[in-house]
Amino acid sequence: MALAINSPRGTADIFGDDIRYRNFIINNVKELFKVFNFEEMITPAFEHTGVFSRSIGESTDIVQKEMYTFPDKKGRSLTLRPEGTASIVRAVVEKKMLISENIPLKLYYIGNMFRYERPQKGRMREFWQIGAEALGSDDPLLDAEMIWMLNNIFVRLGFKNLKLLINSIGCSRCREDYIIKFREFIKPELTGLCGNCKNRYDKNPLRIFDCKVPGCRAIASKGPKINQFLCAACNEHFEKVKGSLSDLSLDYEISDDLVRGFDYYTGTIFEMISNDLASAQNALGGGGRYDRLLKEFGGPDKPAIGFAIGLDRTMMLMKELGIKYIDDESRAKAYIISIAAAGQPYILDVLKKLRDANIICDIDHTGAGIGAGIKRAGKKDYNIAIIIGDDEIENNKITVKDLNNFKQYSINKEDLLEKIIEIMGAIKND
Ligand code: AMP
């Protein structure tokens, strides 16, 4: 009997047009990171469980319900990464990368993440994130630069209709005062909260703000606002961040209820949302400061800030909005069709010249004739057909067909590259 196996729920096979979208996004973001002076880092897809449970926080949804945790054959508890920051911080501390001449240490990553969530549109169990981390400095300008970079990712990709939300959740001292007041407010509302949030009331009331049950969030949002409880230092920092965002002419909105779902955040937090997405999954990316995390991992007592964007969600929205990936239009893609009886050296010479010139090209191996070859080339998105018959070989010529407008040219073999450049120039200016 045939083996019928589907991909696991909440995972995706990525191929065809999706790969082209994905590569377009990745290449664009990498280019932007380069401009902002970030370097790539790759960390393992799984870590010792404590790397995540202790940093993300025991009372978060992720740690309580969503981690893929398993014992390895020696009984060690490992977890597939649900996010990227904790791994980067673990690695930076372990490899002692945060030396003074490196500060701020600017790193980025691209990786698959795993969360056992209820799959739905824009929410998967294996998904991809691109994230950036700047470690070692608490300069408010760095906060603004990170927010600027997050914003520019989506501007570069062609998104409009975006909203940049920012808030400050202060340091642990500001939060102590706030949590007393917030508990006082929530106490009479406890019966309206879900079971999880009833526990959170005792352990970590801030997490009620990012409960997946909308009713819990609605109750929390009527309470006191965390940004009203900032100490003088946190307030000054946040004011400077806002000032720098204005200097950069970035539009933002203060979101009093934004807390973001990880315990490690301190101070400035931010999120990029799309007005074009359904509200439950409208976040394209977000991040914030995590000034205590390096120290908690046994590293230097240095501040840091980072963000991550969802690659799958970004790609999904681009497709939905009809934002086209810009396929390198100036790139020629040539298909060589030959019906010459003894033309191999001639054809190979052309093929070699084209490939040496970085032109994507291939030969028609079907031998089905010129008409069939041209049809095939069109179907496979070639923009140029190169036709070589006995006549061409005899006269040192090549027939070049521009498949975008079906114009055909007979040219000298030596002029091929020049002709292709000319044709591609015309396509670009169409
Ligand atoms: P977070 O790490 O939760 O701050 O998420 C950062 C970004 O990753 C979000 O804004 C989403 O774009 C994306 N993301 C988070 N969880 C998922 C998921 N389960 N499926 C797809 N994308 C996700």
Residues whose N, C-alpha, C, O or C-beta is under 5 A from the ligand:
A	BS01	AMP	E83 R115 E117 G122 R123 M124 F127 A283 L284 G285 G286 A308 I309 G310 R313
